[in-house]
């Protein structure tokens, strides 16, 4: 019914570019199908001059290569990665070794699984870094094909967001979906107060009472109306004011906060949504916002432009096209300062050039001989790993 590739089509190698199928046929016809190679995955640059990225999609890559005669080494899912190491050498986030004719058709789906999920996870991590301790909810699945909802919300959650609103997306991360109410509820019922009270009467007690307060009147007027209608039961008011009607959004937030506070509603939080990203959130947070629903900027995040290149061929040793470094490599990282060094695979682990500490290998066995050998952590565990790394990272702009 819908234009999506099935699991079988992806797993069989059909969801690929035709030139890989032609390459496979030629290699088979000329007796090169079994030639073993090492192919590495790198990103030459990151979107929007991001200084770092978050690797995501690794579990799906493991499923993709499961059953194939290959070995896959990869950074753990949720790892911070850079395009280049401390010395300026391109960093591999993954390498695959095996008969090229057996895995060449999987390059297209493998890159697709990594590129989009890593873009979403990175954008989510940047948003969470900017928001700090404030609640951030993924609101963006409505902007993308619904078949992608689980991937988008999984990547957003792994990237550090606190919750997701899509039901099937929440299932993918083992969490309860989080959301408030649409303008449609208020418009259908014809009255803001009636809609807020109906929500309070019908919804289960564990659902936070968050009133949408920008449907008909000024935001501070509706915020006061909601507080007076629900009193202590009101958890937050949500402002989804469109950009064309905002003016100075931070000033609107200050007004709402002031009017609630002087009337004794200091417990009511201010929840924002609509056109938010890491660049505007710090200013709005400073004005008094305490929670954010972030949609399009995360779900439509630019993809990370990963590429796969052969760097070693059986019988000929290290070899690579122009602009790439030949030979199988290991990526070493200082766990304290997150400094990386690229070294030949098998070389002795170096000391951190920045702090002098011991460095750890980041490319670890994921698949061996077609069998998944790495643990595949739950999304909540990966998210915790991401948040620990974010504490050691900075954005390229100042967050007050």
Residue pairs with C-beta under 8 A, 6 or more apart in sequence:
2 146
2 147
4 145
4 147
5 14
5 15
9 15
10 64
10 109
11 63
11 64
13 21
13 105
13 106
13 109
15 108
15 109
15 112
16 105
16 106
16 107
16 108
16 109
17 108
20 104
20 105
20 107
20 108
21 105
23 104
24 33
24 101
24 104
24 105
26 32
27 33
27 35
27 100
27 101
27 104
28 101
32 100
32 101
33 99
33 100
33 101
33 102
34 99
34 101
34 102
35 99
35 100
35 101
35 313
35 314
35 315
36 97
36 98
36 99
36 100
36 313
36 314
37 97
37 98
37 99
37 100
37 310
37 312
37 313
37 314
38 95
38 96
38 97
38 310
38 311
38 312
38 327
38 328
39 95
39 96
39 97
39 100
39 107
39 308
39 309
39 310
39 311
40 92
40 94
40 95
40 96
40 308
40 309
40 311
40 328
40 329
41 92
41 93
41 94
41 95
41 96
41 110
41 111
41 114
41 306
41 307
41 308
42 83
42 90
42 91
42 92
42 93
42 306
42 307
42 309
42 324
43 53
43 81
43 83
43 91
43 93
43 304
43 305
43 306
43 307
44 83
44 90
44 305
44 307
45 83
45 305
46 52
46 53
46 83
46 122
46 304
47 119
47 301
47 302
47 303
47 304
47 305
48 302
49 396
50 122
50 126
50 396
51 82
51 393
51 394
51 395
51 396
52 80
52 81
52 82
52 122
52 393
53 80
53 81
53 82
53 118
53 121
53 122
53 304
54 78
54 79
54 80
54 81
54 118
54 121
54 122
54 124
54 125
54 158
54 159
54 386
55 75
55 76
55 77
55 78
55 79
55 80
55 81
55 93
55 114
55 118
55 121
56 77
56 78
56 114
56 117
56 118
56 120
56 121
56 154
56 155
56 158
56 159
57 77
57 113
57 114
57 115
57 116
57 117
57 118
57 151
57 155
58 74
58 75
58 76
58 77
58 114
58 366
59 77
59 376
60 113
60 117
61 72
61 74
61 94
61 110
61 113
61 114
61 366
62 72
62 366
62 367
62 372
62 374
62 376
63 372
64 106
64 109
64 110
64 113
65 72
65 96
65 103
65 106
65 110
65 366
65 367
65 370
66 367
66 370
66 371
66 372
67 370
68 98
68 102
68 103
68 106
68 367
68 370
69 98
69 99
69 102
69 369
69 370
70 96
70 97
70 98
70 99
70 102
70 103
70 367
70 369
70 370
71 96
71 97
71 98
71 365
71 367
71 368
71 369
72 94
72 95
72 96
72 97
72 365
72 366
72 367
72 368
73 94
73 95
73 363
73 364
73 365
73 366
74 93
74 94
74 95
74 363
74 364
74 366
74 374
75 81
75 93
75 94
75 331
75 362
75 363
75 364
76 362
76 364
76 374
76 377
76 385
77 158
77 376
77 377
77 382
78 121
78 158
78 382
78 383
78 385
78 386
78 389
79 93
79 362
79 385
79 389
80 338
80 386
80 389
80 393
81 91
81 93
82 91
82 340
83 90
83 91
84 90
84 91
85 91
85 331
85 340
85 341
85 342
86 339
86 340
86 341
86 353
86 354
87 341
87 342
87 353
89 325
89 342
90 324
90 325
90 342
91 331
91 340
91 342
92 329
92 331
92 342
92 363
93 114
93 306
93 331
93 363
94 114
94 363
94 366
95 311
95 328
95 329
95 363
96 103
96 308
97 312
97 328
100 310
107 308
110 308
111 306
111 307
111 308
114 304
114 306
115 303
115 304
115 305
115 306
116 151
116 155
116 303
117 151
117 154
117 155
118 155
118 303
118 304
118 306
119 301
119 302
119 303
119 304
120 151
120 152
120 155
120 156
120 159
120 298
120 299
120 301
121 155
121 156
121 158
121 159
121 386
122 159
122 301
122 304
123 159
123 277
123 278
123 297
123 298
123 301
123 302
124 138
124 155
124 156
124 157
124 158
124 159
124 160
124 161
124 294
124 298
124 301
125 159
125 160
125 386
125 390
126 278
126 395
127 136
127 159
127 160
127 161
127 276
127 277
127 278
127 281
127 292
127 294
127 297
127 298
128 136
128 159
128 160
128 161
128 162
128 387
128 390
129 160
129 278
129 390
129 393
129 395
129 399
130 278
130 279
130 281
130 282
130 285
130 395
130 399
131 281
131 285
131 292
132 285
132 399
134 281
134 285
134 289
134 290
134 291
134 292
135 162
135 163
135 271
135 290
135 291
135 292
136 160
136 161
136 162
136 163
136 291
136 292
136 293
136 294
137 161
137 162
137 163
137 164
137 165
137 178
137 179
137 291
137 292
137 293
137 294
138 152
138 153
138 156
138 157
138 161
138 163
138 164
138 165
138 166
138 169
138 294
138 295
138 298
138 299
139 165
139 273
139 293
139 294
139 295
140 152
140 156
140 294
140 295
140 296
140 297
140 298
140 299
140 300
141 148
141 149
141 152
141 153
141 164
141 165
141 166
141 169
141 299
142 295
143 295
143 296
143 299
143 300
144 152
144 299
144 300
149 166
149 168
149 169
150 168
150 169
150 171
150 172
151 172
152 166
152 169
152 298
152 299
153 164
153 166
153 169
153 170
153 172
153 173
154 169
154 172
154 173
154 379
156 164
156 298
156 299
157 163
157 164
157 173
157 175
157 379
157 383
158 173
158 379
158 382
158 383
158 386
159 298
159 383
159 386
160 383
160 386
160 387
160 390
161 294
161 298
163 170
163 175
163 176
163 177
163 178
164 170
164 173
164 175
164 177
164 178
165 177
165 178
165 179
165 293
166 177
167 177
169 177
170 176
170 177
170 178
172 379
173 379
173 380
174 378
174 379
174 380
175 380
180 210
180 211
180 212
180 238
180 271
180 293
181 195
181 199
181 210
181 211
181 212
182 212
183 212
183 215
183 240
185 195
185 198
185 199
185 212
186 192
186 195
186 212
186 215
186 216
187 215
189 195
189 198
192 211
192 213
192 215
192 216
192 217
192 222
192 225
192 226
193 225
193 226
193 229
196 209
196 211
196 226
196 229
196 230
197 229
197 230
199 209
199 211
200 209
200 230
200 233
203 209
208 235
208 236
209 230
209 233
209 234
209 235
209 236
210 235
210 236
210 237
210 238
210 271
211 222
211 223
211 226
211 229
211 230
211 234
211 236
211 237
211 238
212 237
212 238
212 240
213 219
213 222
213 223
213 225
213 226
213 237
213 238
213 239
213 256
214 222
214 239
214 240
214 241
215 222
216 222
217 225
219 239
219 241
219 252
219 255
219 256
220 252
220 255
220 256
220 259
222 237
223 237
223 256
223 259
223 260
223 268
224 259
224 260
224 263
226 234
226 237
227 234
227 237
227 260
227 263
227 265
227 268
232 267
234 265
234 267
234 268
235 268
235 269
236 268
236 269
236 270
236 271
236 290
236 291
237 256
237 260
237 268
237 269
237 270
237 271
238 271
238 272
238 273
238 293
239 249
239 252
239 253
239 256
239 270
239 271
239 272
239 273
239 274
240 272
240 273
240 274
241 249
241 252
241 274
242 274
242 275
243 274
243 275
246 252
249 280
249 284
249 287
250 283
250 284
250 286
250 287
251 287
253 270
253 272
253 284
253 287
253 288
253 289
254 287
254 288
256 270
256 288
257 270
257 287
257 288
260 266
260 268
269 290
269 291
270 288
270 289
270 290
270 291
271 289
271 290
271 291
271 292
271 293
272 284
272 289
272 291
272 292
272 293
273 292
273 293
273 294
273 295
274 293
274 295
275 296
275 297
276 284
276 292
276 293
276 294
276 295
276 297
277 294
277 297
278 297
278 395
279 397
281 289
281 292
281 294
282 399
282 400
284 292
286 400
309 320
309 321
309 324
310 319
310 320
311 318
311 319
311 320
311 324
311 325
311 326
311 327
311 328
311 329
312 318
312 319
312 326
312 327
312 328
313 319
317 326
317 327
318 326
318 327
318 328
319 326
320 326
320 327
325 342
327 344
327 345
328 344
328 345
329 342
329 343
329 344
329 345
329 363
330 342
330 343
330 344
330 345
330 346
330 347
330 361
330 362
330 363
331 340
331 341
331 342
331 343
331 361
331 362
331 363
332 340
332 341
332 342
332 343
332 349
332 350
332 359
332 360
332 361
332 362
333 339
333 340
333 341
333 359
333 360
333 362
334 340
334 352
334 354
334 355
334 357
334 358
334 359
334 360
335 357
335 359
335 360
336 352
336 355
336 357
336 392
337 352
337 354
337 355
337 357
337 392
338 389
338 392
338 393
339 352
339 353
339 354
339 355
339 359
340 362
341 350
341 353
341 359
343 349
343 350
349 358
349 359
349 360
349 361
350 359
351 357
351 358
351 359
352 358
352 359
364 374
365 373
365 374
366 372
366 373
366 374
367 373
367 374
377 385
